[in-house]
Amino acid sequence: MTTKLLVANLSEIDVKGSRRIKVQDIEIAVFRLTDGSVLAVENKCPHKGGLLSEGMVCGSAVHCPLHDWKIDLRSGKVHEPDDGCITTFETEIDSVSGSIYVTI
């Protein structure tokens, strides 16, 4: 079963910034990119569990704040030479209200 959750308004997340939400036992990081898109991923690096919401956004990737692993926010895949993957979540922005929804 999928659920669409209202998580924030676009105006509440700075460009290249993030917001953390918790749904059941999953912590999710919601990122706003410079191209206007909003992406949501599991807020945990597969390497040592670093909080990705505290990492630096570069293009469509985030750098883990612990060991600088670079993770693609669209696919969830870790960039080489490192290896791993995180869960991504579908996002939607209401063009009228600016409301951000994440599908769980």
N, CA, C and O atoms as CSV, one atom per row, in Angstrom:
chain,resi,resn,atom,element,x,y,z
A,1,MET,N,N,0.834,-1.184,0.000
A,1,MET,CA,C,0.000,0.000,0.000
A,1,MET,C,C,0.880,1.250,0.000
A,1,MET,O,O,1.808,1.353,0.802
A,2,THR,N,N,0.598,2.185,-0.881
A,2,THR,CA,C,1.357,3.432,-0.924
A,2,THR,C,C,0.529,4.555,-0.315
A,2,THR,O,O,-0.700,4.572,-0.387
A,3,THR,N,N,1.249,5.483,0.282
A,3,THR,CA,C,0.625,6.634,0.906
A,3,THR,C,C,1.351,7.890,0.457
A,3,THR,O,O,2.581,7.942,0.470
A,4,LYS,N,N,0.584,8.906,0.059
A,4,LYS,CA,C,1.163,10.192,-0.320
A,4,LYS,C,C,1.034,11.128,0.878
A,4,LYS,O,O,-0.072,11.403,1.344
A,5,LEU,N,N,2.175,11.617,1.375
A,5,LEU,CA,C,2.197,12.457,2.560
A,5,LEU,C,C,2.632,13.879,2.230
A,5,LEU,O,O,3.590,14.084,1.484
A,6,LEU,N,N,1.933,14.852,2.781
A,6,LEU,CA,C,2.355,16.247,2.696
A,6,LEU,C,C,3.496,16.416,3.683
A,6,LEU,O,O,3.322,16.166,4.875
A,7,VAL,N,N,4.676,16.842,3.202
A,7,VAL,CA,C,5.849,16.920,4.081
A,7,VAL,C,C,6.358,18.335,4.309
A,7,VAL,O,O,7.023,18.590,5.314
A,8,ALA,N,N,6.065,19.256,3.407
A,8,ALA,CA,C,6.572,20.624,3.546
A,8,ALA,C,C,6.004,21.475,2.432
A,8,ALA,O,O,5.294,20.990,1.550
A,9,ASN,N,N,6.329,22.747,2.490
A,9,ASN,CA,C,6.047,23.666,1.399
A,9,ASN,C,C,7.386,24.017,0.778
A,9,ASN,O,O,8.399,24.089,1.472
A,10,LEU,N,N,7.392,24.232,-0.521
A,10,LEU,CA,C,8.621,24.553,-1.238
A,10,LEU,C,C,9.376,25.713,-0.585
A,10,LEU,O,O,10.606,25.705,-0.544
A,11,SER,N,N,8.652,26.701,-0.079
A,11,SER,CA,C,9.282,27.870,0.537
A,11,SER,C,C,10.003,27.535,1.846
A,11,SER,O,O,10.789,28.343,2.340
A,12,GLU,N,N,9.742,26.351,2.411
A,12,GLU,CA,C,10.352,25.960,3.679
A,12,GLU,C,C,11.707,25.279,3.527
A,12,GLU,O,O,12.394,25.037,4.519
A,13,ILE,N,N,12.096,24.969,2.293
A,13,ILE,CA,C,13.382,24.303,2.061
A,13,ILE,C,C,14.221,25.184,1.142
A,13,ILE,O,O,13.815,25.476,0.017
A,14,ASP,N,N,15.381,25.604,1.615
A,14,ASP,CA,C,16.279,26.417,0.799
A,14,ASP,C,C,16.798,25.613,-0.384
A,14,ASP,O,O,16.880,24.386,-0.321
A,15,VAL,N,N,17.148,26.308,-1.462
A,15,VAL,CA,C,17.792,25.654,-2.600
A,15,VAL,C,C,19.109,25.051,-2.099
A,15,VAL,O,O,19.875,25.716,-1.402
A,16,LYS,N,N,19.365,23.798,-2.455
A,16,LYS,CA,C,20.502,23.000,-2.006
A,16,LYS,C,C,20.404,22.653,-0.526
A,16,LYS,O,O,21.388,22.256,0.097
A,17,GLY,N,N,19.197,22.809,0.029
A,17,GLY,CA,C,18.963,22.469,1.429
A,17,GLY,C,C,18.124,21.212,1.547
A,17,GLY,O,O,17.749,20.593,0.551
A,18,SER,N,N,17.835,20.849,2.796
A,18,SER,CA,C,17.067,19.631,3.026
A,18,SER,C,C,16.163,19.785,4.240
A,18,SER,O,O,16.263,20.736,5.014
A,19,ARG,N,N,15.290,18.817,4.367
A,19,ARG,CA,C,14.393,18.718,5.521
A,19,ARG,C,C,14.282,17.243,5.864
A,19,ARG,O,O,14.225,16.395,4.974
A,20,ARG,N,N,14.252,16.941,7.150
A,20,ARG,CA,C,14.120,15.550,7.594
A,20,ARG,C,C,12.704,15.298,8.063
A,20,ARG,O,O,12.087,16.127,8.733
A,21,ILE,N,N,12.200,14.117,7.688
A,21,ILE,CA,C,10.902,13.680,8.190
A,21,ILE,C,C,11.037,12.225,8.642
A,21,ILE,O,O,11.910,11.497,8.170
A,22,LYS,N,N,10.184,11.821,9.540
A,22,LYS,CA,C,10.190,10.435,9.987
A,22,LYS,C,C,8.804,9.841,9.756
A,22,LYS,O,O,7.792,10.398,10.182
A,23,VAL,N,N,8.782,8.705,9.075
A,23,VAL,CA,C,7.545,7.992,8.792
A,23,VAL,C,C,7.730,6.569,9.305
A,23,VAL,O,O,8.556,5.812,8.794
A,24,GLN,N,N,6.954,6.221,10.317
A,24,GLN,CA,C,7.104,4.932,10.999
A,24,GLN,C,C,8.551,4.818,11.468
A,24,GLN,O,O,8.991,5.646,12.265
A,25,ASP,N,N,9.298,3.834,11.009
A,25,ASP,CA,C,10.687,3.665,11.440
A,25,ASP,C,C,11.697,4.173,10.422
A,25,ASP,O,O,12.894,3.919,10.554
A,26,ILE,N,N,11.223,4.890,9.406
A,26,ILE,CA,C,12.102,5.357,8.323
A,26,ILE,C,C,12.302,6.859,8.431
A,26,ILE,O,O,11.338,7.622,8.498
A,27,GLU,N,N,13.574,7.279,8.447
A,27,GLU,CA,C,13.860,8.713,8.372
A,27,GLU,C,C,14.186,9.039,6.921
A,27,GLU,O,O,14.990,8.363,6.279
A,28,ILE,N,N,13.543,10.088,6.420
A,28,ILE,CA,C,13.670,10.488,5.017
A,28,ILE,C,C,14.235,11.896,4.945
A,28,ILE,O,O,13.851,12.770,5.722
A,29,ALA,N,N,15.152,12.108,4.006
A,29,ALA,CA,C,15.693,13.438,3.738
A,29,ALA,C,C,15.068,13.937,2.438
A,29,ALA,O,O,15.088,13.241,1.423
A,30,VAL,N,N,14.516,15.139,2.478
A,30,VAL,CA,C,13.890,15.761,1.308
A,30,VAL,C,C,14.789,16.910,0.889
A,30,VAL,O,O,15.033,17.828,1.673
A,31,PHE,N,N,15.287,16.868,-0.347
A,31,PHE,CA,C,16.234,17.856,-0.852
A,31,PHE,C,C,15.599,18.721,-1.935
A,31,PHE,O,O,14.806,18.238,-2.743
A,32,ARG,N,N,15.954,20.002,-1.943
A,32,ARG,CA,C,15.536,20.916,-3.014
A,32,ARG,C,C,16.775,21.258,-3.839
A,32,ARG,O,O,17.743,21.813,-3.318
A,33,LEU,N,N,16.738,20.927,-5.116
A,33,LEU,CA,C,17.894,21.124,-5.996
A,33,LEU,C,C,17.817,22.458,-6.728
A,33,LEU,O,O,16.771,23.106,-6.758
A,34,THR,N,N,18.935,22.855,-7.315
A,34,THR,CA,C,19.001,24.135,-8.021
A,34,THR,C,C,18.142,24.161,-9.275
A,34,THR,O,O,17.762,25.236,-9.740
A,35,ASP,N,N,17.826,22.978,-9.838
A,35,ASP,CA,C,16.987,22.940,-11.039
A,35,ASP,C,C,15.492,23.021,-10.707
A,35,ASP,O,O,14.651,22.935,-11.602
A,36,GLY,N,N,15.161,23.186,-9.415
A,36,GLY,CA,C,13.775,23.304,-9.000
A,36,GLY,C,C,13.131,22.004,-8.568
A,36,GLY,O,O,12.026,22.009,-8.027
A,37,SER,N,N,13.808,20.892,-8.800
A,37,SER,CA,C,13.226,19.605,-8.407
A,37,SER,C,C,13.400,19.371,-6.907
A,37,SER,O,O,14.263,19.964,-6.260
A,38,VAL,N,N,12.569,18.503,-6.386
A,38,VAL,CA,C,12.632,18.084,-4.993
A,38,VAL,C,C,12.730,16.564,-4.996
A,38,VAL,O,O,11.915,15.882,-5.618
A,39,LEU,N,N,13.733,16.038,-4.297
A,39,LEU,CA,C,13.968,14.592,-4.263
A,39,LEU,C,C,13.999,14.111,-2.826
A,39,LEU,O,O,14.407,14.845,-1.926
A,40,ALA,N,N,13.567,12.877,-2.609
A,40,ALA,CA,C,13.529,12.316,-1.264
A,40,ALA,C,C,14.222,10.961,-1.250
A,40,ALA,O,O,14.012,10.124,-2.128
A,41,VAL,N,N,15.055,10.767,-0.227
A,41,VAL,CA,C,15.807,9.520,-0.082
A,41,VAL,C,C,15.841,9.114,1.393
A,41,VAL,O,O,15.585,9.919,2.289
A,42,GLU,N,N,16.163,7.859,1.607
A,42,GLU,CA,C,16.422,7.387,2.958
A,42,GLU,C,C,17.565,8.224,3.526
A,42,GLU,O,O,18.568,8.432,2.843
A,43,ASN,N,N,17.436,8.701,4.748
A,43,ASN,CA,C,18.406,9.629,5.334
A,43,ASN,C,C,19.536,8.891,6.043
A,43,ASN,O,O,19.858,9.184,7.194
A,44,LYS,N,N,20.136,7.925,5.335
A,44,LYS,CA,C,21.185,7.133,5.959
A,44,LYS,C,C,22.143,6.612,4.899
A,44,LYS,O,O,21.751,5.855,4.010
A,45,CYS,N,N,23.389,7.018,4.999
A,45,CYS,CA,C,24.410,6.536,4.068
A,45,CYS,C,C,24.606,5.033,4.277
A,45,CYS,O,O,24.646,4.571,5.417
A,46,PRO,N,N,24.731,4.262,3.181
A,46,PRO,CA,C,24.905,2.818,3.323
A,46,PRO,C,C,26.265,2.423,3.901
A,46,PRO,O,O,26.460,1.270,4.288
A,47,HIS,N,N,27.195,3.357,3.963
A,47,HIS,CA,C,28.540,3.053,4.452
A,47,HIS,C,C,28.576,2.962,5.975
A,47,HIS,O,O,28.824,1.890,6.525
A,48,LYS,N,N,28.329,4.077,6.658
A,48,LYS,CA,C,28.407,4.109,8.122
A,48,LYS,C,C,27.188,4.774,8.749
A,48,LYS,O,O,27.206,5.117,9.932
A,49,GLY,N,N,26.123,4.958,7.959
A,49,GLY,CA,C,24.889,5.493,8.513
A,49,GLY,C,C,24.853,6.995,8.710
A,49,GLY,O,O,24.006,7.498,9.448
A,50,GLY,N,N,25.753,7.723,8.066
A,50,GLY,CA,C,25.765,9.184,8.180
A,50,GLY,C,C,24.444,9.792,7.725
A,50,GLY,O,O,23.806,9.280,6.805
A,51,LEU,N,N,24.032,10.886,8.368
A,51,LEU,CA,C,22.785,11.556,8.003
A,51,LEU,C,C,22.989,12.372,6.722
A,51,LEU,O,O,23.667,13.400,6.734
A,52,LEU,N,N,22.408,11.915,5.641
A,52,LEU,CA,C,22.582,12.580,4.351
A,52,LEU,C,C,21.992,13.985,4.350
A,52,LEU,O,O,22.449,14.848,3.601
A,53,SER,N,N,20.982,14.218,5.182
A,53,SER,CA,C,20.379,15.551,5.265
A,53,SER,C,C,21.379,16.598,5.743
A,53,SER,O,O,21.143,17.796,5.583
A,54,GLU,N,N,22.485,16.163,6.323
A,54,GLU,CA,C,23.530,17.074,6.789
A,54,GLU,C,C,24.672,17.195,5.789
A,54,GLU,O,O,25.652,17.896,6.040
A,55,GLY,N,N,24.543,16.507,4.647
A,55,GLY,CA,C,25.587,16.529,3.632
A,55,GLY,C,C,25.452,17.698,2.678
A,55,GLY,O,O,24.447,18.409,2.681
A,56,MET,N,N,26.479,17.886,1.861
A,56,MET,CA,C,26.515,18.962,0.875
A,56,MET,C,C,25.923,18.462,-0.448
A,56,MET,O,O,26.294,17.400,-0.948
A,57,VAL,N,N,24.995,19.251,-1.001
A,57,VAL,CA,C,24.372,18.912,-2.278
A,57,VAL,C,C,25.196,19.517,-3.407
A,57,VAL,O,O,25.566,20.691,-3.369
A,58,CYS,N,N,25.475,18.692,-4.410
A,58,CYS,CA,C,26.226,19.137,-5.589
A,58,CYS,C,C,25.528,18.549,-6.808
A,58,CYS,O,O,25.599,17.343,-7.047
A,59,GLY,N,N,24.852,19.403,-7.581
A,59,GLY,CA,C,24.075,18.904,-8.713
A,59,GLY,C,C,22.926,18.075,-8.199
A,59,GLY,O,O,22.099,18.562,-7.428
A,60,SER,N,N,22.864,16.803,-8.626
A,60,SER,CA,C,21.800,15.916,-8.148
A,60,SER,C,C,22.366,14.831,-7.233
A,60,SER,O,O,21.818,13.734,-7.135
A,61,ALA,N,N,23.471,15.159,-6.567
A,61,ALA,CA,C,24.090,14.214,-5.635
A,61,ALA,C,C,24.284,14.888,-4.280
A,61,ALA,O,O,24.328,16.113,-4.170
A,62,VAL,N,N,24.398,14.054,-3.262
A,62,VAL,CA,C,24.703,14.546,-1.921
A,62,VAL,C,C,25.973,13.839,-1.454
A,62,VAL,O,O,26.177,12.656,-1.725
A,63,HIS,N,N,26.816,14.582,-0.752
A,63,HIS,CA,C,28.039,14.021,-0.178
A,63,HIS,C,C,27.768,13.693,1.287
A,63,HIS,O,O,27.371,14.566,2.059
A,64,CYS,N,N,27.981,12.439,1.669
A,64,CYS,CA,C,27.784,12.049,3.061
A,64,CYS,C,C,28.735,12.865,3.934
A,64,CYS,O,O,29.915,12.988,3.608
A,65,PRO,N,N,28.233,13.428,5.046
A,65,PRO,CA,C,29.081,14.255,5.897
A,65,PRO,C,C,30.150,13.466,6.669
A,65,PRO,O,O,31.094,14.066,7.184
A,66,LEU,N,N,30.021,12.147,6.758
A,66,LEU,CA,C,31.012,11.374,7.516
A,66,LEU,C,C,32.272,11.051,6.716
A,66,LEU,O,O,33.382,11.332,7.167
A,67,HIS,N,N,32.106,10.462,5.531
A,67,HIS,CA,C,33.267,10.009,4.768
A,67,HIS,C,C,33.225,10.434,3.301
A,67,HIS,O,O,33.944,9.889,2.464
A,68,ASP,N,N,32.375,11.412,3.004
A,68,ASP,CA,C,32.307,12.023,1.680
A,68,ASP,C,C,31.893,11.072,0.558
A,68,ASP,O,O,32.245,11.299,-0.600
A,69,TRP,N,N,31.151,10.012,0.882
A,69,TRP,CA,C,30.598,9.185,-0.183
A,69,TRP,C,C,29.610,10.040,-0.959
A,69,TRP,O,O,28.836,10.793,-0.370
A,70,LYS,N,N,29.636,9.922,-2.282
A,70,LYS,CA,C,28.748,10.700,-3.141
A,70,LYS,C,C,27.597,9.796,-3.603
A,70,LYS,O,O,27.815,8.730,-4.177
A,71,ILE,N,N,26.361,10.256,-3.334
A,71,ILE,CA,C,25.183,9.438,-3.621
A,71,ILE,C,C,24.244,10.196,-4.543
A,71,ILE,O,O,23.886,11.340,-4.265
A,72,ASP,N,N,23.842,9.562,-5.639
A,72,ASP,CA,C,22.923,10.150,-6.598
A,72,ASP,C,C,21.525,10.200,-5.982
A,72,ASP,O,O,20.979,9.164,-5.601
A,73,LEU,N,N,20.947,11.391,-5.882
A,73,LEU,CA,C,19.637,11.544,-5.252
A,73,LEU,C,C,18.486,11.044,-6.125
A,73,LEU,O,O,17.399,10.780,-5.612
A,74,ARG,N,N,18.705,10.912,-7.423
A,74,ARG,CA,C,17.644,10.419,-8.310
A,74,ARG,C,C,17.552,8.888,-8.297
A,74,ARG,O,O,16.456,8.326,-8.269
A,75,SER,N,N,18.694,8.230,-8.316
A,75,SER,CA,C,18.708,6.758,-8.382
A,75,SER,C,C,18.966,6.096,-7.037
A,75,SER,O,O,18.599,4.938,-6.835
A,76,GLY,N,N,19.591,6.816,-6.118
A,76,GLY,CA,C,19.973,6.242,-4.833
A,76,GLY,C,C,21.300,5.505,-4.870
A,76,GLY,O,O,21.748,4.987,-3.847
A,77,LYS,N,N,21.937,5.451,-6.039
A,77,LYS,CA,C,23.188,4.697,-6.179
A,77,LYS,C,C,24.391,5.526,-5.713
A,77,LYS,O,O,24.475,6.731,-5.946
A,78,VAL,N,N,25.303,4.838,-5.055
A,78,VAL,CA,C,26.554,5.443,-4.621
A,78,VAL,C,C,27.489,5.521,-5.826
A,78,VAL,O,O,27.578,4.577,-6.611
A,79,HIS,N,N,28.189,6.654,-5.969
A,79,HIS,CA,C,29.134,6.821,-7.075
A,79,HIS,C,C,30.393,6.001,-6.819
A,79,HIS,O,O,30.821,5.827,-5.678
A,80,GLU,N,N,30.981,5.496,-7.917
A,80,GLU,CA,C,32.240,4.747,-7.843
A,80,GLU,C,C,33.349,5.680,-7.367
A,80,GLU,O,O,33.265,6.881,-7.620
A,81,PRO,N,N,34.365,5.192,-6.701
A,81,PRO,CA,C,34.714,3.781,-6.533
A,81,PRO,C,C,33.969,3.091,-5.399
A,81,PRO,O,O,34.132,1.887,-5.202
A,82,ASP,N,N,33.160,3.826,-4.652
A,82,ASP,CA,C,32.390,3.226,-3.566
A,82,ASP,C,C,31.193,2.474,-4.143
A,82,ASP,O,O,30.882,2.609,-5.326
A,83,ASP,N,N,30.531,1.691,-3.317
A,83,ASP,CA,C,29.445,0.859,-3.809
A,83,ASP,C,C,28.325,0.790,-2.780
A,83,ASP,O,O,28.577,0.684,-1.580
A,84,GLY,N,N,27.096,0.852,-3.258
A,84,GLY,CA,C,25.946,0.742,-2.376
A,84,GLY,C,C,24.757,1.454,-2.989
A,84,GLY,O,O,24.838,2.007,-4.086
A,85,CYS,N,N,23.652,1.430,-2.260
A,85,CYS,CA,C,22.432,2.044,-2.751
A,85,CYS,C,C,21.527,2.367,-1.562
A,85,CYS,O,O,21.544,1.669,-0.549
A,86,ILE,N,N,20.739,3.432,-1.699
A,86,ILE,CA,C,19.754,3.788,-0.689
A,86,ILE,C,C,18.378,3.838,-1.352
A,86,ILE,O,O,18.263,3.894,-2.576
A,87,THR,N,N,17.355,3.817,-0.532
A,87,THR,CA,C,15.982,3.867,-1.021
A,87,THR,C,C,15.629,5.294,-1.431
A,87,THR,O,O,15.934,6.245,-0.712
A,88,THR,N,N,14.994,5.436,-2.573
A,88,THR,CA,C,14.481,6.735,-3.019
A,88,THR,C,C,12.962,6.710,-2.933
A,88,THR,O,O,12.346,5.644,-2.950
A,89,PHE,N,N,12.362,7.898,-2.840
A,89,PHE,CA,C,10.919,8.013,-2.729
A,89,PHE,C,C,10.410,9.000,-3.774
A,89,PHE,O,O,11.047,10.018,-4.044
A,90,GLU,N,N,9.265,8.689,-4.351
A,90,GLU,CA,C,8.651,9.567,-5.350
A,90,GLU,C,C,8.190,10.862,-4.675
A,90,GLU,O,O,7.636,10.842,-3.576
A,91,THR,N,N,8.428,11.979,-5.350
A,91,THR,CA,C,7.993,13.282,-4.827
A,91,THR,C,C,7.099,13.970,-5.842
A,91,THR,O,O,7.149,13.679,-7.037
A,92,GLU,N,N,6.283,14.885,-5.346
A,92,GLU,CA,C,5.397,15.679,-6.199
A,92,GLU,C,C,5.269,17.062,-5.587
A,92,GLU,O,O,5.139,17.202,-4.371
A,93,ILE,N,N,5.306,18.082,-6.434
A,93,ILE,CA,C,5.116,19.457,-5.980
A,93,ILE,C,C,3.829,19.988,-6.591
A,93,ILE,O,O,3.653,19.953,-7.809
A,94,ASP,N,N,2.938,20.475,-5.755
A,94,ASP,CA,C,1.706,21.107,-6.237
A,94,ASP,C,C,2.097,22.469,-6.804
A,94,ASP,O,O,2.589,23.328,-6.071
A,95,SER,N,N,1.883,22.672,-8.102
A,95,SER,CA,C,2.336,23.898,-8.775
A,95,SER,C,C,1.612,25.148,-8.295
A,95,SER,O,O,2.131,26.252,-8.457
A,96,VAL,N,N,0.448,25.008,-7.720
A,96,VAL,CA,C,-0.312,26.160,-7.239
A,96,VAL,C,C,0.092,26.528,-5.815
A,96,VAL,O,O,0.413,27.684,-5.539
A,97,SER,N,N,0.078,25.558,-4.916
A,97,SER,CA,C,0.332,25.846,-3.498
A,97,SER,C,C,1.795,25.716,-3.099
A,97,SER,O,O,2.207,26.274,-2.081
A,98,GLY,N,N,2.589,24.989,-3.883
A,98,GLY,CA,C,3.983,24.745,-3.514
A,98,GLY,C,C,4.129,23.619,-2.503
A,98,GLY,O,O,5.222,23.400,-1.979
A,99,SER,N,N,3.052,22.904,-2.222
A,99,SER,CA,C,3.092,21.798,-1.269
A,99,SER,C,C,3.926,20.653,-1.854
A,99,SER,O,O,3.832,20.334,-3.039
A,100,ILE,N,N,4.746,20.046,-0.987
A,100,ILE,CA,C,5.586,18.921,-1.395
A,100,ILE,C,C,5.007,17.648,-0.793
A,100,ILE,O,O,4.743,17.569,0.407
A,101,TYR,N,N,4.814,16.644,-1.663
A,101,TYR,CA,C,4.294,15.344,-1.223
A,101,TYR,C,C,5.347,14.273,-1.499
A,101,TYR,O,O,6.040,14.306,-2.516
A,102,VAL,N,N,5.450,13.331,-0.575
A,102,VAL,CA,C,6.332,12.175,-0.746
A,102,VAL,C,C,5.462,10.926,-0.680
A,102,VAL,O,O,4.622,10.787,0.209
A,103,THR,N,N,5.672,10.024,-1.627
A,103,THR,CA,C,4.940,8.752,-1.657
A,103,THR,C,C,5.767,7.682,-0.952
A,103,THR,O,O,6.919,7.427,-1.303
A,104,ILE,N,N,5.155,7.072,0.039
A,104,ILE,CA,C,5.817,6.037,0.827
A,104,ILE,C,C,5.240,4.679,0.430
A,104,ILE,O,O,5.652,3.652,0.970
